[in-house]
């Protein structure tokens, strides 16, 4: 395993009198894309600022072995061409003048933005601005790249296209990436490792698929979209996701449809069972509120009673 | 109204002949304008940048003082400077009274708040994200200052235009500290006042035409600089 590019040991961070990050230990290694997930106000951006050296922790240490570039959430571009903007970031970073052109071209190409090179920043759409903003981060070639909600405020199509292009562009064996994400689904597209931050504490740290299938706690499971919850007679909680709940005549659970919401590609169905509530997406025969159905759980996780 | 037309004709003749008095007024006015605006810019631009970009305790008060300076009465500046610059005053050794040096100082004091307040306002309008991003990439202070000046170029040059305008048209402080001495400290604006008081309207009109022409010329040059590059901001599709 490679040496960490950045190490946080026992880091706590205060905003005013309130501690927003508690006793955080974290290693970030080259070649790794780490997604930091959490609800609004969990402390995600605060951690990013501490790793990037923008703020100092109130306790603990942040050790960096290499240069760290932070791509802030707001894509502030100078009133110049796209190429000049990417060049400018490199001049701030200290890249020799002779290397900038090639780096700019490479970074824009990685994000599918080479056709924007001569456009003025003021003429770019929101998605294009985000691409250029990310290209600046790639062009400076830091040892650790920090991205703060790089897809915020985009329409769904632009969002999906940029996530796809970014997932390829971020892969680099020589660079570590820590990306703060608001939408969980983006983490599965981008990251090798997911951190779940709730109330200023990292409550889960692992590979995305592993975390999704085996979350370490009910709290993390609920954050990861486990929206169905049954309680067994001994108090054990059984949590599952809508994707793993199937309406199936051979299912061993009986449920009543309590609500249905028509959506673009089917119906979101809320179910009540004797032991709790479930949710699923249904595309088959038409069902309505009050219908009795049988349900099969493809996968669920169990946690002792709270 | 005949005297107005006669005045314009006489004025034109004075200008065409290159009357030495008129040319001296032009020279003094240009010197005062250039020296005071440049001095105020050298002092005021960094202060305006600091007030626009930095976050520090007392910034609001400093901005309020700068904005209040926009309304600084020139006559008061002239009187205050005159008093402190008298031989027995604290600045007596600088020999400012009735000298061009004193006029430079007075005009710089008047131009300074204009440049500070308008530069700070222009810089505060720049996208906060851009400046923060520059800092996050490790941009040094002088690079951030250059970035801010370039991004706020339209507002900063507007500040310079306002300072130049004040420098060209100011009378009160110039007359008090400089004494309005012909071929020494008299500027176009202060001379125009004297000519009107003396009833020499053709001279007053000639001076007025020259002063307006100068203001137009300098403003035109600065406006071209202000919007240089604006053409490049029109979307071009590669």
Interface residues (C-beta under 8 A of the other chain):
Chain A: X52 X54 X69 X70 X71 X72 X73 X74 X75 X76 X77 X78 X79 X81 X88 X89 X91 X92 X93 X94 X115 X116 X117 X118 X119 X120 X122 X123 X133 X136 X140
Chain B: X127 X128 X129 X130 X131 X132 X133 X134 X136 X137 X138 X139 X143 X147 X150 X151 X232 X233 X234 X235 X236 X237 X238
